[in-house]
């Protein structure tokens, strides 16, 4: 799998995925997502040093996942993590590998010390993925969200640079 910066050409697929219930039900944005607004968002953030949005390709060059590191704080070397996998390719292990590579990129290339994320307690698949990568549950924000008309806890996970298995997958960054 290869990781590269998100490009304008990726945006129509990003919009399609983000408007899929398999994606938006666990993310914190409200559909519908428009291509026009996404192009504006991408243009605004291309030179934003406080975030890095990426795309993941399989060995055949197919786009399989997208993610990023946001709220990058270089003073303490930390960033918030997000990722989503092509809805047609979920449950193939792509998310675990992509999450690992994004963290490795953050630690190796951006020289971060900590990567953190938030997820809903009912997002069991994502939690399993994050824990496989090495993330540790650090906190619980009780009844923070509403999922399916019920209150849901929001979980805070963290991963320190020394906690990742640095040699698990090679980092192939196409820049």
Secondary structure, DSSP 4 states (H G I P E B T S, - for coil): -EEEE--GGGHHHHHHHHTSHHHHTTSS--SPPPHHHHHHHHHHHTT-TT-EEEEEE-TTS-EEEEEEEEEEETTTTEEEEEEEE-GGGTTSSHHHHHHHHHHHHHHHTS--SEEEEEEETT-HHHHHHHHHHT-EEEEEEEEEEEETTEEEEEEEEEEEGGGS-TTSS---EE-
